[in-house]
Amino acid sequence: MRLEELKTMAATLVIAVVVSSSALAAESQEYGPTGSAWSDTSLVNGYSLEQSTDAELDAEINSETYAEEVLEAHLKELAEAQAAKQQGVTQVGAKVTEESTHYIKGQSNGIFKLTGYSGGGLTYSGAPTVADHTIAADLSVLGLGKKVFINNTVYTVEDIGGNVRGHLIDVYYDTYEEAAGVTEHGWQYAEVYDAIYTG
C-alpha cells in the first residue's frame, strides 16, 4: 500500500474510535482532569483509549515504511556484494583470440576441472608461457602440443604440473589475480574439444 492510503485508513480508524468512545464517555459522564479530555478504560474491557496526533500516526506509518526501506537497502547491498564477487571470477576461454578464429570445434575430450597459474618463464615444451594460449595438462590425457577449445579460446598443451592429473587443465595467466580468479569463488568446469585447423 502507498503511504497516503495507509494514512487515510489510519485516520478513518481513529475517527471511528473517537466517535464511538465519545458516545460511551458521554453516557458515563467520565471526564479527565481538565474537563475537556476524556479517558475510558471500563467501558472498553480494560483497554485504554489514547488520542493520537497526525505526527504520531505519521511516525507509526513511517516506521513501517522505514522497515521496508531498510529491507530494500539490505537486498540491494546483497545484490551488489554478489555482483562484486562475480567480478573477481576469471572466466576461462572467454576471449576469442586471433588464433581461435582459424579453428573449429571437433570431438569432445570430456569435462575438465579448470585451475589457473601464473609466473611466466618457459614451459615443459620449451616455449614461453603465453596468456590465452598456454595450458598445462596430464600428457597421458592430452598430448604435448595438442590444441583444444575451452569455451571460445583455442589453447595449446605446452606445460605440465605436479598436481595436474587426469581431467584437470591448468590455464596460464599473466597475473596472479587472474589465475586465482579461476577458482577463487568455486571450481569451474568446461567441456574440452579438439581444435581443428581450418586455415
Rosetta blueprint (number, residue, H / E / L):
1 M L
2 R L
3 L H
4 E H
5 E H
6 L H
7 K H
8 T H
9 M H
10 A H
11 A H
12 T H
13 L H
14 V H
15 I H
16 A H
17 V H
18 V H
19 V H
20 S H
21 S H
22 S H
23 A H
24 L H
25 A H
26 A H
27 E H
28 S H
29 Q L
30 E L
31 Y L
32 G L
33 P L
34 T L
35 G L
36 S L
37 A L
38 W L
39 S L
40 D L
41 T L
42 S L
43 L L
44 V L
45 N L
46 G L
47 Y L
48 S L
49 L L
50 E L
51 Q L
52 S L
53 T L
54 D H
55 A H
56 E H
57 L H
58 D H
59 A H
60 E H
61 I H
62 N H
63 S H
64 E H
65 T H
66 Y H
67 A H
68 E H
69 E H
70 V H
71 L H
72 E H
73 A H
74 H H
75 L H
76 K H
77 E H
78 L H
79 A H
80 E H
81 A H
82 Q H
83 A H
84 A H
85 K H
86 Q H
87 Q H
88 G L
89 V L
90 T L
91 Q L
92 V L
93 G L
94 A L
95 K L
96 V L
97 T L
98 E L
99 E H
100 S H
101 T H
102 H H
103 Y E
104 I E
105 K E
106 G E
107 Q E
108 S E
109 N E
110 G E
111 I E
112 F E
113 K E
114 L E
115 T E
116 G E
117 Y E
118 S L
119 G L
120 G L
121 G L
122 L E
123 T L
124 Y L
125 S L
126 G L
127 A L
128 P E
129 T L
130 V L
131 A L
132 D L
133 H L
134 T E
135 I E
136 A E
137 A E
138 D L
139 L L
140 S L
141 V L
142 L L
143 G L
144 L L
145 G L
146 K L
147 K E
148 V E
149 F E
150 I E
151 N L
152 N L
153 T E
154 V E
155 Y E
156 T E
157 V E
158 E E
159 D E
160 I L
161 G L
162 G L
163 N L
164 V L
165 R L
166 G L
167 H L
168 L E
169 I E
170 D E
171 V E
172 Y E
173 Y L
174 D L
175 T L
176 Y H
177 E H
178 E H
179 A H
180 A H
181 G L
182 V L
183 T L
184 E L
185 H L
186 G L
187 W L
188 Q E
189 Y E
190 A E
191 E E
192 V E
193 Y E
194 D E
195 A E
196 I E
197 Y E
198 T L
199 G L
